[in-house]
Amino acid sequence: MPLFVMLFSLSGYVIGQPDQFKVLGEKSDTFQNTWFLNRLQRQFDRRRYDLEKSLVSAEKLLQRRDQIRKWLEDKVGSLPSKTPLNPVFSGKRDMGTYTTEKVVFESRPNHHITGLFYLPKTGKAPFPAVYIPCGHTKEGKANAEYQKVARLFALNGFAALQADPICQSERLQYLDKSGNAITREGTYLHEIIGHALLLTGSNTLVEELQDNIRCIDFLEQYPSVDKTKLAVAGHSGGGTQTTYLTAFDRRIKVATPVCYIATSEEKFKTIGSQDGCQQMWGEGKAGIEEQDFLFMAAPVPIRILATEQDFFSIDGAKKGYEELKRMYTVLKVPEKADMVSCPGEHGWHKPLREASVQWCKKWLLNDANPVAEPEDIGFFEEKSQVTVCQTGQVMTSFAGELSVIDLNREKVKECDVNRLKFQQTHSSAEILSKIKELTGFSKPANCRVVVVGSVHEDGRRVDKLLIVRDESLGFKLPALLYIPDGNAKKREATIIVSQYGKTGEQTKEEIRKELMQNHIVLSVDISNTGELADRRRIDANNCEFWIAKLPLYEGKTLMTYRVEDILAAAKHLQNLKIVNNQDIGLISIGYTGPAALHTAALGQCFNHVKLIGSLDSWRDVANAYHSKNQLANIVPGALNYYDLPDLVKLASKTQVEIISPVDAEGKHKNLKNQ
């Protein structure tokens, strides 16, 4: 037995200390993030250039507004048909000059919204009205600041509706049999649910938008409300909802987003990616910034509200406002764009509550006088005073209540029909073209490969390589090329990619097996694995949250970059004279599997592909209440056109072996090898 095989059998792993196989000399754990930010910066710069060209005239600016409006409408797609709201009121309380009532109504059949409704007792109906979508707080509409601003609106002659968003307060979507929350609410569940929704062509933001439109319907249908004078005002996550609702719904006449507008450009540079209800995918590719969504409503009066010590950059808020002001100035309505800030951390503080109400009074009641919040305005402190449902949760209070995932499961069935029809009416080449469009795939250019060192061991040489994927931004993939000694002119070769990196324990085992067959092995750290892995923000049950969000904004996916990485590595092997180009294999370990499967179909350059511990169907994720480490592998809207098993058919010249497939949570399905 050759010495290198004997040593392998003794240890079971690749010989050598970890430092021997480190390829990148510099600090690398933020390398991936920096590259993505630099790519996004090009999009932000391009958007600024395009905006400047449109600012030369009102005509060009309105053309741009209409174009980005259409983009949003296309992204949102067809919303469900409007059905009766069936509102039920309870717990009416006389507050002196106004009343409060608990209300619950159906956004869709068996999908309920819980809220508090405020109605003035003085003045003459119909009253102007404001919708207050709640931000990311566990208590939702019961939050003290949100109650206070609703009361302040009511004191100033406005009907007001506060409503709980999904995954908060009485609208938790994921409960155990005892009716208790299984996971954290709010941002955590917004992100997890968003993974399932993205696959069917939606996201958490769109689900909230649908609910918010129905909340405007509620106000519009209420007899004492003037449906021509509707406003929206929301803080934090409610500020996000305010922004997108104002952009989409032409019924909104005034808006005050609070502690949200700070430009995506600044947020990515500072606090990084946000949860699944904060952005539409592909905004960067479309050249749309946060302030552009407000401009979609132009010339609706907009007042941006911000705090000076917020984790959302105050400089970003000012930049967003300055651009919005310029756009409104070109339209000759500069007075309709405004900004107010105050000292303090993230919160809808008293000065901002007063500024919200004053702005709405100015434009809907023709009253520009200052608004002062009474010191004794108060709020309901007892949970029973604001709880609408009998059990405190819609999921356990209403027979047949449908969660967002239940509704998405119906969409999955629609996707199944759409997918079958699409594949029956399109050729394989057309399907592959659609996959490239959906994923944002670009065939990688010829990459320069640099050998930065070699490790010599018994029976082989290990070259340490850098595969330069992006010369202009200096992005490179570290890799190890294992070349057994011998005189064979052409050898079989295998590329190995793994969620554990090129030298992870599971990776070493596969390298060992390939070397025992005298194969050349190229073990590569593809995007965000191994030396490129960025683990600074592990959130929402997703170890790649920090990184995987950025390509989605750009209009691609992290998986797509991994596909391009693998193809760049394959090209290097094909250029080696010692490699048999007709017998190159690919092994993937863990959550890099979907990328490997896409590479097999899009690259058509592998003789055989082996997936170990890979997700084998997106339907599992789209139907799941909970998933783990899936964001990087999700392609928005994909299930309308293809699922992962379809890639096996499209890779017709490749033998595909799937070993120990996993479900949406990464648990083995215990199925036989496929």
Secondary structure as GFF3:
##gff-version 3
##sequence-region A 1 674
A	DSSP	alpha_helix	3	11	.	.	.	ID=ss1
A	DSSP	three_ten_helix	18	21	.	.	.	ID=ss2
A	DSSP	alpha_helix	31	54	.	.	.	ID=ss3
A	DSSP	alpha_helix	58	76	.	.	.	ID=ss4
A	DSSP	beta_strand	88	94	.	.	.	ID=ss5
A	DSSP	beta_strand	98	108	.	.	.	ID=ss6
A	DSSP	beta_strand	111	120	.	.	.	ID=ss7
A	DSSP	beta_strand	127	133	.	.	.	ID=ss8
A	DSSP	three_ten_helix	140	142	.	.	.	ID=ss9
A	DSSP	alpha_helix	144	155	.	.	.	ID=ss10
A	DSSP	beta_strand	159	163	.	.	.	ID=ss11
A	DSSP	three_ten_helix	169	171	.	.	.	ID=ss12
A	DSSP	alpha_helix	187	199	.	.	.	ID=ss13
A	DSSP	alpha_helix	204	221	.	.	.	ID=ss14
A	DSSP	beta_strand	225	235	.	.	.	ID=ss15
A	DSSP	alpha_helix	237	248	.	.	.	ID=ss16
A	DSSP	beta_strand	252	258	.	.	.	ID=ss17
A	DSSP	alpha_helix	264	269	.	.	.	ID=ss18
A	DSSP	alpha_helix	283	286	.	.	.	ID=ss19
A	DSSP	alpha_helix	290	295	.	.	.	ID=ss20
A	DSSP	beta_strand	302	307	.	.	.	ID=ss21
A	DSSP	alpha_helix	314	330	.	.	.	ID=ss22
A	DSSP	three_ten_helix	334	336	.	.	.	ID=ss23
A	DSSP	beta_strand	337	342	.	.	.	ID=ss24
A	DSSP	alpha_helix	350	364	.	.	.	ID=ss25
A	DSSP	three_ten_helix	383	385	.	.	.	ID=ss26
A	DSSP	alpha_helix	394	397	.	.	.	ID=ss27
A	DSSP	alpha_helix	404	424	.	.	.	ID=ss28
A	DSSP	alpha_helix	428	439	.	.	.	ID=ss29
A	DSSP	beta_strand	448	457	.	.	.	ID=ss30
A	DSSP	beta_strand	460	470	.	.	.	ID=ss31
A	DSSP	beta_strand	475	484	.	.	.	ID=ss32
A	DSSP	beta_strand	491	498	.	.	.	ID=ss33
A	DSSP	alpha_helix	505	516	.	.	.	ID=ss34
A	DSSP	beta_strand	520	524	.	.	.	ID=ss35
A	DSSP	three_ten_helix	530	532	.	.	.	ID=ss36
A	DSSP	alpha_helix	545	554	.	.	.	ID=ss37
A	DSSP	alpha_helix	558	575	.	.	.	ID=ss38
A	DSSP	beta_strand	579	589	.	.	.	ID=ss39
A	DSSP	three_ten_helix	590	592	.	.	.	ID=ss40
A	DSSP	alpha_helix	593	603	.	.	.	ID=ss41
A	DSSP	beta_strand	608	612	.	.	.	ID=ss42
A	DSSP	alpha_helix	618	622	.	.	.	ID=ss43
A	DSSP	three_ten_helix	631	633	.	.	.	ID=ss44
A	DSSP	three_ten_helix	638	640	.	.	.	ID=ss45
A	DSSP	alpha_helix	644	650	.	.	.	ID=ss46
A	DSSP	beta_strand	655	659	.	.	.	ID=ss47
###
